[in-house]
């Protein structure tokens, strides 16, 4: 036994340096591996958290688009395009457009109808009859039906002189006066505003209403 211990001590003395270096390498190697694995685990956790946080807003945005955009025309004070909550009714669209004018014929408008995105809400003036009788208006019709209402008439705000001359009761001079008025005062808000143009009395405008729109 003593001989074995003596040989061991002799080997230790001969290779002590190499053994110490080997142990040191093992220790530092193990420490490096531990740190490296821990760092990867931390990065993986952070990436998972980031990906989760990035997904949440996308899901929220998909469910938070509760808006409708409608085009309000006709006998309202501020015609234009308005964005409203998804469950809004025709009444709220009219309110957003500044309310109806004194010339509006509200008997033809279904104020309780729910709005649809990209819908045109058209409020007729008194004496203007829309398709479907007195129970409906363009505000309660499909987009294609509502568009047909305007297409059958000449739009005072878009008509060229040639377009105006096609209207029975409007000659060359009156067509020029309509265009001059439009350039000076801006777009017509209602057909009845035509009474403000020189040469257009109340009776004349009443006869032209069936052929005109705004």
N, CA and C of each residue as an Amber inpcrd file, in Angstrom:
protein
   642
   0.8360000  -1.2040000   0.0000000   0.0000000   0.0000000   0.0000000
   0.8690000   1.2510000   0.0000000   1.8950000   1.2230000   0.8270000
   2.7910000   2.3750000   0.8910000   3.4850000   2.6070000  -0.4430000
   3.7430000   1.4900000  -1.1350000   4.3940000   1.6200000  -2.4450000
   3.4760000   2.3170000  -3.4390000   2.1730000   1.9910000  -3.3490000
   1.1870000   2.6220000  -4.2570000   1.0900000   4.1050000  -3.9660000
   1.0410000   4.4600000  -2.6860000   0.9550000   5.8790000  -2.3220000
   2.1940000   6.6270000  -2.7630000   3.3260000   5.9640000  -2.6490000
   4.5690000   6.6140000  -3.0710000   4.5480000   6.8880000  -4.5630000
   4.0540000   5.8970000  -5.3280000   3.9670000   6.1020000  -6.7840000
   2.9860000   7.2340000  -7.1270000   1.8910000   7.2990000  -6.3600000
   0.9000000   8.3460000  -6.6100000   1.4800000   9.7380000  -6.3510000
   2.2340000   9.8340000  -5.2180000   2.8500000  11.1280000  -4.9150000
   3.8600000  11.5030000  -5.9850000   4.5660000  10.4880000  -6.4820000
   5.5740000  10.7540000  -7.5080000   4.9180000  11.2550000  -8.7970000
   3.8080000  10.6120000  -9.1370000   3.0690000  11.0550000 -10.3320000
   2.4890000  12.4570000 -10.1380000   2.0480000  12.6980000  -8.9110000
   1.4820000  14.0270000  -8.6260000   2.5040000  15.1260000  -8.8010000
   3.6970000  14.8440000  -8.2620000   4.7670000  15.8230000  -8.3560000
   5.1850000  16.0470000  -9.8130000   5.1260000  14.9610000 -10.6040000
   5.5420000  15.0800000 -12.0030000   4.4790000  15.7790000 -12.8620000
   3.2230000  15.5310000 -12.5680000   2.1480000  16.0570000 -13.4570000
   1.2060000  17.0110000 -12.7370000   1.6550000  17.5660000 -11.6420000
   0.7830000  18.4580000 -10.8680000   0.3060000  19.6520000 -11.6990000
   1.1970000  20.2460000 -12.4530000   0.8600000  21.4300000 -13.2400000
  -0.2230000  21.1270000 -14.2740000  -0.0370000  19.9840000 -14.9770000
  -1.0160000  19.6380000 -16.0060000  -2.3900000  19.3570000 -15.3920000
  -2.3840000  18.6870000 -14.1990000  -3.6550000  18.3680000 -13.5400000
  -4.3930000  19.6420000 -13.1460000  -3.6310000  20.5920000 -12.5750000
  -4.2480000  21.8580000 -12.1410000  -4.8470000  22.5940000 -13.3400000
  -4.0590000  22.6320000 -14.4450000  -4.5540000  23.3070000 -15.6480000
  -5.8280000  22.6230000 -16.1800000  -5.8040000  21.2590000 -16.1770000
  -6.9740000  20.5230000 -16.6560000  -8.1970000  20.7900000 -15.8140000
  -8.0100000  20.7940000 -14.4700000  -9.1430000  21.0820000 -13.5870000
  -9.6790000  22.4900000 -13.8140000  -8.7390000  23.4410000 -14.0040000
  -9.1500000  24.8280000 -14.2340000  -9.9620000  24.9440000 -15.5200000
  -9.4980000  24.2320000 -16.5560000 -10.2210000  24.2650000 -17.8350000
 -11.6270000  23.7040000 -17.6730000 -11.7370000  22.6130000 -16.9200000
 -13.0540000  22.0150000 -16.7020000 -13.9770000  22.9580000 -15.9360000
 -13.4150000  23.6030000 -14.9100000 -14.2230000  24.5290000 -14.1060000
 -14.7140000  25.7020000 -14.9400000 -13.7750000  26.3590000 -15.6500000
 -14.1570000  27.5220000 -16.4450000 -15.0720000  27.1220000 -17.6100000
 -14.7910000  25.9370000 -18.1960000 -15.6560000  25.4710000 -19.2810000
 -17.0730000  25.2250000 -18.8100000 -17.1930000  24.6080000 -17.6360000
 -18.5230000  24.3740000 -17.0880000 -19.2370000  25.6690000 -16.7670000
 -18.4980000  26.6260000 -16.2120000 -19.0850000  27.9350000 -15.8850000
 -19.5710000  28.6480000 -17.1440000 -18.7650000  28.6190000 -18.2030000
 -19.1220000  29.2660000 -19.4720000 -20.3760000  28.6210000 -20.0580000
 -20.4170000  27.2840000 -20.0380000 -21.5700000  26.5770000 -20.5880000
 -22.8500000  26.9360000 -19.8240000 -22.7110000  26.9980000 -18.4890000
 -23.8620000  27.3450000 -17.6590000 -24.3810000  28.7480000 -17.9730000
 -23.4520000  29.7020000 -18.0910000 -23.8440000  31.0700000 -18.3920000
 -24.4880000  31.1740000 -19.7730000 -23.8950000  30.4690000 -20.7360000
 -24.3960000  30.5310000 -22.1100000 -25.8150000  29.9640000 -22.2040000
 -26.0340000  28.8300000 -21.5390000 -27.3600000  28.2130000 -21.5550000
 -28.3780000  29.1010000 -20.8440000 -27.9770000  29.7120000 -19.7520000
 -28.8750000  30.6060000 -19.0230000 -29.2660000  31.8150000 -19.8480000
 -28.2890000  32.3770000 -20.6000000 -28.5610000  33.5370000 -21.4390000
 -29.5520000  33.1830000 -22.5440000 -29.3700000  32.0130000 -23.1770000
 -30.2890000  31.5770000 -24.2270000 -31.7080000  31.4130000 -23.7010000
 -31.7880000  30.8580000 -22.4930000 -33.1150000  30.6700000 -21.8990000
 -33.7890000  32.0110000 -21.6440000 -32.9990000  33.0020000 -21.1760000
 -33.5510000  34.3310000 -20.9110000 -34.0120000  35.0030000 -22.1940000
 -33.1780000  34.9000000 -23.2620000 -33.5470000  35.4970000 -24.5450000
 -34.8050000  34.8570000 -25.1080000 -34.8940000  33.5330000 -24.9500000
 -36.0820000  32.8390000 -25.4360000 -37.3360000  33.3130000 -24.7270000
 -37.2270000  33.5170000 -23.4120000 -38.3690000  34.0010000 -22.6440000
 -38.7700000  35.4040000 -23.0770000 -37.7530000  36.2920000 -23.2690000
 -38.0340000  37.6620000 -23.6950000 -38.6870000  37.7020000 -25.0620000
 -38.1860000  36.8520000 -25.9850000 -38.7780000  36.8130000 -27.3240000
 -40.2330000  36.3800000 -27.2740000 -40.5020000  35.3880000 -26.4140000
 -41.8810000  34.9100000 -26.2890000 -42.7880000  36.0110000 -25.7610000
 -42.2730000  36.7850000 -24.7800000 -43.0510000  37.8890000 -24.2130000
 -43.3000000  38.9610000 -25.2570000 -42.2340000  39.2990000 -26.0360000
 -42.3780000  40.3170000 -27.0700000 -43.3730000  39.9040000 -28.1310000
 -43.2920000  38.6360000 -28.5500000 -44.2160000  38.1770000 -29.5760000
 -45.6510000  38.2200000 -29.0770000 -45.8320000  37.8860000 -27.8050000
 -47.1760000  37.9330000 -27.2410000 -47.6980000  39.3510000 -27.2000000
 -46.8260000  40.2900000 -26.8060000 -47.2420000  41.6910000 -26.7270000
 -47.5220000  42.2700000 -28.1010000 -46.8500000  41.7480000 -29.1370000
 -47.0830000  42.2460000 -30.4860000 -48.3680000  41.6820000 -31.0690000
 -48.7730000  40.5190000 -30.6410000 -49.9750000  39.9040000 -31.1810000
 -51.2280000  40.5580000 -30.6100000 -51.1480000  40.9460000 -29.3350000
 -52.3280000  41.4840000 -28.6730000 -52.9050000  42.7100000 -29.3560000
 -52.0730000  43.7470000 -29.7240000 -52.6520000  44.9020000 -30.3850000
 -53.3200000  44.5460000 -31.7040000 -52.7690000  43.5660000 -32.4290000
 -53.3630000  43.1720000 -33.6970000 -54.7610000  42.6190000 -33.4830000
 -54.8790000  41.7710000 -32.4600000 -56.1930000  41.2140000 -32.1640000
 -57.1600000  42.3040000 -31.7420000 -56.6660000  43.2470000 -30.9260000
 -57.5210000  44.3280000 -30.4690000 -57.9650000  45.2110000 -31.6240000
 -57.0200000  45.5170000 -32.5610000 -57.3530000  46.3850000 -33.6770000
 -58.3870000  45.7490000 -34.5820000 -58.3730000  44.4190000 -34.6730000
 -59.3340000  43.7290000 -35.5270000 -60.7460000  43.8150000 -34.9590000
 -60.8310000  43.9350000 -33.6290000 -62.1470000  43.9700000 -32.9960000
 -62.5630000  45.3920000 -32.6150000 -61.7000000  46.3530000 -32.8500000
 -61.9980000  47.7220000 -32.4230000 -62.3330000  48.6390000 -33.5950000
 -62.6650000  48.0650000 -34.7350000 -62.9870000  48.8810000 -35.9080000
 -64.4840000  49.1280000 -35.9750000 -65.1010000  49.4910000 -34.8800000
 -66.5440000  49.7000000 -34.8300000 -66.9550000  51.0620000 -35.3290000
 -66.6310000  51.3850000 -36.5740000 -66.9750000  52.6700000 -37.1690000
 -67.6230000  52.4620000 -38.5310000 -68.4600000  53.4160000 -38.9280000
 -69.0040000  53.4420000 -40.2840000 -68.7850000  54.8400000 -40.8590000
 -68.4880000  54.8970000 -42.1360000 -68.3010000  56.1800000 -42.8110000
 -69.4090000  56.3570000 -43.8390000 -70.1380000  57.4550000 -43.7320000
 -71.2850000  57.6880000 -44.6130000 -71.1630000  59.0540000 -45.2810000
 -71.8010000  59.1740000 -46.4400000 -71.8150000  60.4190000 -47.2100000
 -73.2030000  61.0240000 -47.0860000 -73.3130000  62.1550000 -46.3950000
 -74.6100000  62.7830000 -46.1470000 -74.8270000  63.9020000 -47.1670000
 -75.9120000  63.8030000 -47.9200000 -76.2120000  64.7710000 -48.9820000
 -77.6350000  65.2860000 -48.8420000 -77.9570000  66.2650000 -49.6900000
 -79.3240000  66.7570000 -49.7480000 -79.5870000  67.8990000 -48.8030000
 -80.7750000  67.9080000 -48.2180000 -81.2370000  69.0340000 -47.4100000
 -80.7080000  68.9790000 -45.9830000 -79.3770000  69.0880000 -45.8550000
 -78.7230000  69.2060000 -44.5480000 -77.8210000  70.4350000 -44.5730000
 -77.4950000  70.9390000 -43.4020000 -76.7270000  72.1880000 -43.3390000
 -75.2560000  72.0310000 -43.7170000 -74.6920000  70.8630000 -43.4610000
 -73.2760000  70.6450000 -43.7610000 -73.0780000  69.2980000 -44.4610000
 -73.4140000  69.2270000 -45.7510000 -73.2230000  67.9600000 -46.4790000
 -71.7520000  67.5560000 -46.4590000 -71.5000000  66.2640000 -46.3890000
 -70.1160000  65.7970000 -46.3820000 -70.0120000  64.3600000 -45.9210000
 -68.7740000  63.9100000 -45.7610000 -68.4920000  62.5310000 -45.3390000
 -68.2160000  62.5380000 -43.8370000 -68.8860000  61.6510000 -43.1220000
 -68.7530000  61.6020000 -41.6600000 -68.5190000  60.1660000 -41.1830000
 -67.6910000  60.0290000 -40.1470000 -67.4180000  58.7280000 -39.5350000
 -68.0900000  58.6800000 -38.1690000 -68.9050000  57.6420000 -37.9600000
 -69.7130000  57.5310000 -36.7540000 -69.5710000  56.1300000 -36.1570000
 -69.9790000  55.9390000 -34.9000000 -69.9660000  54.5900000 -34.3200000
 -70.8060000  53.6250000 -35.1440000 -70.4210000  52.3680000 -35.1310000
 -71.0230000  51.3670000 -36.0180000 -72.5300000  51.2200000 -35.8350000
 -73.0320000  51.4190000 -34.6210000 -74.4580000  51.2110000 -34.3600000
 -75.2860000  52.4840000 -34.5510000 -74.7000000  53.5060000 -35.1770000
 -75.4200000  54.7720000 -35.3560000 -76.5980000  54.6220000 -36.3080000
 -77.5570000  55.5380000 -36.1660000 -78.7570000  55.5660000 -37.0010000
 -78.7130000  56.7740000 -37.9330000 -79.6740000  56.8270000 -38.8440000
 -79.7470000  57.9400000 -39.7960000 -79.8560000  59.2730000 -39.0580000
 -80.5990000  59.2960000 -37.9540000 -80.7510000  60.5140000 -37.1610000
 -79.3940000  61.0860000 -36.7410000 -78.4720000  60.2000000 -36.3480000
 -77.1550000  60.6530000 -35.8960000 -76.3090000  61.1680000 -37.0610000
 -76.4950000  60.6000000 -38.2430000 -75.7850000  61.0840000 -39.4160000
 -76.2500000  62.4960000 -39.7820000 -77.5470000  62.7270000 -39.6790000
 -78.1020000  64.0590000 -39.9700000 -77.5900000  65.0730000 -38.9490000
 -77.5420000  64.6730000 -37.6840000 -77.0270000  65.5640000 -36.6320000
 -75.5690000  65.9190000 -36.8910000 -74.7740000  64.9240000 -37.3000000
 -73.3610000  65.1770000 -37.6030000 -73.2060000  66.1500000 -38.7510000
 -74.1710000  66.1520000 -39.6710000 -74.1250000  67.0400000 -40.8390000
 -74.7890000  68.3780000 -40.5490000 -74.9370000  68.7220000 -39.2960000
 -75.4700000  70.0360000 -38.9300000 -76.9770000  70.1040000 -38.8690000
 -77.6440000  68.9570000 -38.9720000 -79.1030000  68.9340000 -38.9290000
 -79.7210000  69.2220000 -40.2870000 -81.0220000  68.9420000 -40.4060000
 -81.7090000  69.1820000 -41.6680000 -82.0310000  70.6600000 -41.8520000
 -82.2060000  71.0780000 -43.1030000 -82.5780000  72.4590000 -43.3990000
 -84.0910000  72.6230000 -43.2720000 -84.5400000  73.8610000 -43.3830000
 -85.9780000  74.1280000 -43.2980000 -86.7370000  73.5370000 -44.4770000
 -86.0090000  73.2820000 -45.5690000 -86.6640000  72.7590000 -46.7700000
 -86.7460000  71.2310000 -46.7730000 -86.1520000  70.5720000 -45.7900000
 -86.1040000  69.1050000 -45.7790000 -87.4900000  68.5020000 -45.5880000
 -87.7550000  67.4220000 -46.3340000 -89.0010000  66.6920000 -46.1880000
 -88.7070000  65.4330000 -45.3710000 -88.8140000  65.5470000 -44.0490000
 -88.4430000  64.4640000 -43.1560000 -89.4740000  63.3340000 -43.1400000
 -90.6260000  63.5400000 -43.7800000 -91.6270000  62.4700000 -43.8360000
 -91.1350000  61.2900000 -44.6640000 -90.1770000  61.5500000 -45.5500000
 -89.6660000  60.4850000 -46.4120000 -88.4200000  59.7970000 -45.8430000
 -87.9890000  60.2370000 -44.6610000 -86.7320000  59.7460000 -44.0980000
 -86.9870000  58.8100000 -42.9230000 -86.3710000  57.6500000 -42.9680000
 -86.4470000  56.6920000 -41.8600000 -85.2990000  56.9810000 -40.8940000
 -85.5650000  57.7780000 -39.8860000 -84.5300000  58.2160000 -38.9520000
 -83.9720000  57.0790000 -38.1090000 -84.7390000  56.0090000 -37.9720000
 -84.3250000  54.9100000 -37.0900000 -83.4830000  53.8650000 -37.8070000
 -83.2820000  54.0010000 -39.1080000 -82.5450000  52.9810000 -39.8480000
 -81.0730000  52.9960000 -39.4570000 -80.5150000  51.7960000 -39.2410000
 -79.0980000  51.6730000 -38.8710000 -78.2100000  51.9210000 -40.0870000
 -77.1100000  52.6350000 -39.8640000 -76.2130000  52.9970000 -40.9510000
 -75.3250000  51.8200000 -41.3610000 -74.9110000  51.8510000 -42.6290000
 -73.9660000  50.8690000 -43.1550000 -72.7380000  51.6100000 -43.6760000
 -71.5910000  50.9710000 -43.5900000 -70.3630000  51.5980000 -44.0620000
 -70.4550000  51.8930000 -45.5590000 -69.9820000  53.0950000 -45.9670000
 -69.9690000  53.5630000 -47.3470000 -71.3660000  53.8800000 -47.8740000
 -72.3260000  54.0310000 -46.9960000 -73.6950000  54.3470000 -47.4040000
 -73.8390000  55.8320000 -47.7170000 -74.7170000  56.1500000 -48.6800000
 -75.0640000  57.5370000 -48.9300000 -76.3990000  57.8410000 -48.2660000
 -76.4210000  58.8730000 -47.4360000 -77.6470000  59.3090000 -46.7660000
 -78.1450000  60.5540000 -47.4850000 -79.2740000  60.4370000 -48.1690000
 -79.7990000  61.5530000 -48.9530000 -81.1010000  62.0440000 -48.3360000
 -81.1490000  63.3370000 -48.0080000 -82.3390000  63.9370000 -47.4090000
 -83.0440000  64.7830000 -48.4740000 -84.2570000  64.4090000 -48.8640000
 -84.9550000  65.1470000 -49.9310000 -85.5100000  66.4740000 -49.4420000
 -85.7370000  67.3830000 -50.3870000 -86.3940000  68.6460000 -50.0610000
 -87.8950000  68.4810000 -50.2590000 -88.6480000  69.4120000 -49.7280000
 -90.1030000  69.3560000 -49.8500000 -90.4990000  69.4200000 -51.3280000
 -91.3680000  68.5380000 -51.6980000 -91.8060000  68.4840000 -53.0890000
 -91.0050000  67.5010000 -53.9240000 -89.9290000  66.9840000 -53.3950000
 -89.0950000  66.0020000 -54.1020000 -89.5250000  64.6040000 -53.6770000
 -89.9590000  63.8180000 -54.6500000 -90.4550000  62.4770000 -54.3450000
 -89.3900000  61.4420000 -54.6860000 -89.0320000  60.6260000 -53.7100000
 -88.0470000  59.5710000 -53.9260000 -88.7380000  58.2480000 -54.2110000
 -88.0620000  57.3210000 -54.8650000 -88.6610000  56.0120000 -55.1480000
 -89.0440000  55.2800000 -53.8750000 -90.1580000  54.5490000 -53.9580000
 -90.5480000  53.7180000 -52.8170000 -91.6090000  54.3420000 -51.9370000
 -92.1830000  55.4890000 -52.3650000 -93.2450000  56.1000000 -51.5730000
 -92.7130000  56.9270000 -50.4270000 -93.5960000  57.2760000 -49.5160000
 -93.2320000  58.1780000 -48.4240000 -92.6170000  57.4580000 -47.2380000
 -92.5050000  56.1380000 -47.2960000 -91.9810000  55.4020000 -46.1450000
 -90.4660000  55.2310000 -46.1820000 -89.8560000  55.5870000 -47.3120000
 -88.4160000  55.4010000 -47.4390000 -87.7580000  56.6320000 -48.0300000
 -86.4300000  56.6410000 -47.9620000 -85.6340000  57.6760000 -48.6170000
 -84.3250000  57.0340000 -49.0140000 -83.4530000  57.7960000 -49.6390000
 -82.1380000  57.2460000 -49.9790000 -81.3950000  56.8320000 -48.7240000
 -81.7660000  57.4340000 -47.6040000 -81.1280000  57.0540000 -46.3420000
 -81.4770000  55.6300000 -45.9630000 -82.5640000  55.1130000 -46.4890000
 -82.9530000  53.7690000 -46.1240000 -82.8960000  52.7900000 -47.2770000
 -82.2750000  53.1950000 -48.3880000 -82.1780000  52.3290000 -49.5450000
 -80.7720000  51.7980000 -49.6910000 -80.5960000  50.8200000 -50.5690000
 -79.2560000  50.3200000 -50.8600000 -78.4780000  51.3730000 -51.6070000
 -77.1610000  51.2430000 -51.6580000 -76.3190000  52.2170000 -52.3370000
 -76.6850000  52.3530000 -53.8030000 -76.9880000  51.2320000 -54.4760000
 -77.2900000  51.2910000 -55.8970000 -78.5880000  52.0370000 -56.1530000
 -79.6060000  51.8260000 -55.2980000 -80.8720000  52.5290000 -55.4490000
 -80.7080000  54.0070000 -55.1560000 -79.9400000  54.3080000 -54.1010000
 -79.7160000  55.7070000 -53.7450000 -78.9920000  56.4310000 -54.8620000
 -78.0370000  55.7930000 -55.5020000 -77.2830000  56.4310000 -56.5710000
 -78.1740000  56.7200000 -57.7710000 -79.1440000  55.8330000 -58.0080000
 -80.0070000  56.0230000 -59.1660000 -80.8680000  57.2630000 -59.0230000
 -81.1360000  57.6680000 -57.7700000 -81.9170000  58.8850000 -57.5390000
 -81.1970000  60.0850000 -58.1180000 -79.9010000  60.1930000 -57.8490000
 -79.1250000  61.3250000 -58.3420000 -78.8340000  61.2240000 -59.8280000
 -78.6120000  60.0080000 -60.3250000 -78.2510000  59.8520000 -61.7180000
 -79.3720000  60.2710000 -62.6490000 -80.6260000  60.2470000 -62.1860000
 -81.7550000  60.6260000 -63.0240000 -81.9410000  62.1410000 -63.0680000
 -81.1530000  62.8650000 -62.2940000 -81.2660000  64.3160000 -62.2370000
 -79.9240000  64.9770000 -62.5360000 -79.9770000  66.2630000 -62.8430000
 -78.7630000  67.0540000 -63.0730000 -78.3070000  67.6300000 -61.7380000
 -77.0570000  67.3850000 -61.3750000 -76.5120000  67.8970000 -60.1210000
 -76.0570000  69.3480000 -60.3140000 -76.6620000  70.2570000 -59.5620000
 -76.3480000  71.6820000 -59.6850000 -74.8870000  71.9870000 -59.3910000
 -74.2570000  71.1830000 -58.5620000 -72.8770000  71.4480000 -58.1560000
 -71.8500000  70.8450000 -59.0950000 -72.2710000  69.9580000 -59.9750000
 -71.3410000  69.2830000 -60.8770000 -71.6340000  69.5450000 -62.3460000
 -72.7890000  70.1050000 -62.6230000 -73.2250000  70.2740000 -64.0090000
 -72.3790000  71.2990000 -64.7650000 -72.0570000  70.9710000 -66.0050000
 -71.4300000  71.9370000 -66.9060000 -72.5360000  72.7650000 -67.5630000
 -72.1460000  73.7430000 -68.3220000 -73.1420000  74.5640000 -69.0050000
 -73.9680000  73.7110000 -69.9560000 -73.3100000  72.7910000 -70.6370000
 -74.0140000  71.9080000 -71.5650000 -75.0550000  71.0570000 -70.8270000
 -74.7030000  70.6050000 -69.6220000 -75.6480000  69.8150000 -68.8270000
 -76.8680000  70.6480000 -68.4530000 -76.6240000  71.8850000 -68.0480000
 -77.7210000  72.7700000 -67.6260000 -78.6560000  73.1000000 -68.7790000
 -78.1070000  73.2140000 -69.9700000 -78.9250000  73.5390000 -71.1420000
 -79.8660000  72.3990000 -71.5150000 -79.5950000  71.1990000 -71.0020000
 -80.4770000  70.0600000 -71.2780000 -81.7670000  70.1280000 -70.4590000
 -81.7750000  70.9810000 -69.4480000 -82.9220000  71.0820000 -68.5490000
 -83.9730000  71.9990000 -69.1640000 -85.1840000  71.5290000 -69.1800000
 -86.2830000  72.3360000 -69.7060000 -86.5100000  73.5510000 -68.8080000
 -86.4420000  74.7380000 -69.3830000 -86.6460000  75.9650000 -68.6120000
 -85.3610000  76.7110000 -68.3230000 -84.2150000  76.1610000 -68.7040000
 -82.9290000  76.8330000 -68.5030000 -82.2820000  77.0760000 -69.8660000
 -82.1190000  78.3570000 -70.1660000 -81.4820000  78.7280000 -71.4130000
 -80.0290000  79.1330000 -71.2110000 -79.4540000  79.7350000 -72.2380000
 -78.0310000  80.0790000 -72.2170000 -77.6890000  81.0500000 -71.0790000
 -78.4730000  82.1080000 -70.9310000 -78.1830000  83.1240000 -69.9170000
 -78.3640000  82.5770000 -68.4990000 -79.4210000  81.8130000 -68.2880000
 -79.6630000  81.2580000 -66.9560000 -78.5830000  80.2400000 -66.5760000
 -78.1170000  79.4940000 -67.5500000 -77.0450000  78.5300000 -67.2830000
 -75.7800000  79.2650000 -66.8340000 -75.4790000  80.3780000 -67.5090000
 -74.3010000  81.1680000 -67.1270000 -74.4490000  81.7250000 -65.7220000
 -75.6640000  82.1730000 -65.3660000 -75.8930000  82.7500000 -64.0430000
 -75.7430000  81.6970000 -62.9380000 -76.1710000  80.4690000 -63.2280000
 -76.0190000  79.3900000 -62.2370000 -74.5420000  79.1230000 -61.9810000
 -73.7610000  79.0620000 -63.0570000 -72.3270000  78.7900000 -62.9140000
 -71.6280000  79.9430000 -62.1990000 -72.0030000  81.1990000 -62.5180000
 -71.4160000  82.3650000 -61.8580000 -71.7340000  82.3550000 -60.3590000
 -72.9860000  82.0190000 -60.0210000 -73.3780000  81.9640000 -58.6130000
 -72.5810000  80.8910000 -57.8710000 -72.4170000  79.7470000 -58.5240000
 -71.6840000  78.6350000 -57.9140000 -70.2240000  78.9980000 -57.6650000
 -69.6370000  79.7440000 -58.5960000 -68.2430000  80.1610000 -58.4510000
 -68.0750000  81.2100000 -57.3540000 -69.0880000  82.0410000 -57.1580000
 -69.0070000  83.1190000 -56.1680000 -69.3980000  82.6710000 -54.7600000
 -70.3810000  81.7870000 -54.6530000 -70.9400000  81.4240000 -53.3500000
 -70.6220000  79.9950000 -52.9090000 -69.9860000  79.2390000 -53.7770000
 -69.7170000  77.8390000 -53.4210000 -70.8560000  76.9360000 -53.8550000
 -70.7970000  75.6990000 -53.4650000 -71.7800000  74.7230000 -53.9010000
 -73.1680000  75.0000000 -53.3360000 -74.1780000  74.6080000 -54.1040000
 -75.5630000  74.7060000 -53.6470000 -75.7840000  73.6800000 -52.5380000
 -76.4240000  74.1040000 -51.4780000 -76.7420000  73.1790000 -50.3860000
 -78.0860000  72.4990000 -50.6240000 -78.9970000  73.2100000 -51.2740000
 -80.3050000  72.6540000 -51.6440000 -80.6970000  73.2110000 -53.0040000
 -81.6610000  72.5560000 -53.6430000 -82.1720000  73.0500000 -54.9260000
 -82.8720000  74.3850000 -54.7250000 -83.5290000  74.5730000 -53.5800000
 -84.2440000  75.8230000 -53.3020000 -83.3190000  77.0280000 -53.2770000
 -82.0290000  76.7990000 -53.0550000 -81.0730000  77.9130000 -53.0600000
 -80.9750000  78.5570000 -54.4290000 -81.4910000  77.8780000 -55.4410000
 -81.5100000  78.4250000 -56.8010000 -82.3240000  79.7140000 -56.8770000
 -83.2120000  79.9000000 -55.8940000 -84.0180000  81.1310000 -55.8500000
 -83.1520000  82.3620000 -55.6610000 -81.9310000  82.1640000 -55.1330000
 -81.0330000  83.2920000 -54.9190000 -80.3520000  83.7520000 -56.2080000
 -80.4770000  82.9530000 -57.2510000 -79.8630000  83.2920000 -58.5290000
 -80.8170000  84.1930000 -59.3170000 -80.2800000  85.2460000 -59.8730000
 -81.0790000  86.2070000 -60.6290000 -81.8030000  85.5060000 -61.7790000
 -83.1270000  85.6920000 -61.8390000 -83.9010000  85.1020000 -62.9220000
 -84.6450000  83.8390000 -62.5370000 -84.4430000  83.3610000 -61.3060000
 -85.1080000  82.1430000 -60.8490000 -86.0440000  82.4760000 -59.6880000
 -87.3320000  82.5540000 -60.0130000 -88.3200000  82.7990000 -58.9800000
 -88.8000000  81.5110000 -58.3460000 -89.7050000  81.6630000 -57.3790000
 -90.1920000  80.5030000 -56.6460000 -90.9080000  79.5110000 -57.5560000
 -91.7250000  80.0280000 -58.4750000 -92.4660000  79.1480000 -59.3740000
 -91.5230000  78.4170000 -60.3350000 -90.5210000  79.1420000 -60.8000000
 -89.5700000  78.5270000 -61.7330000 -88.8040000  77.3930000 -61.0550000
 -88.3520000  77.6580000 -59.8230000 -87.6010000  76.6420000 -59.0900000
 -88.4770000  75.4300000 -58.8140000 -89.7510000  75.6700000 -58.4920000
 -90.6690000  74.5620000 -58.2130000 -90.8130000  73.6480000 -59.4360000
 -90.7920000  74.2390000 -60.6350000 -90.9050000  73.4450000 -61.8570000
 -89.6210000  72.6740000 -62.1590000 -88.4900000  73.2500000 -61.7260000
 -87.2000000  72.6300000 -62.0370000 -86.7700000  71.5560000 -61.0310000
 -87.4060000  71.5120000 -59.8870000 -86.9830000  70.6230000 -58.8110000
 -86.8930000  69.1530000 -59.2360000 -87.8540000  68.7420000 -60.0640000
 -87.8700000  67.3400000 -60.4740000 -86.7030000  66.9700000 -61.3700000
 -86.0130000  67.9800000 -61.9230000 -84.9170000  67.7280000 -62.8360000
 -83.5350000  67.9840000 -62.2070000 -83.5570000  68.5190000 -60.9670000
 -82.2900000  68.9530000 -60.3350000 -82.0320000  68.2200000 -59.0250000
 -80.7580000  68.1900000 -58.6780000 -80.3220000  67.6070000 -57.3980000
 -79.0580000  68.3220000 -56.9720000 -78.6470000  68.1010000 -55.7090000
 -77.3790000  68.6570000 -55.2180000 -76.5640000  67.5490000 -54.5870000
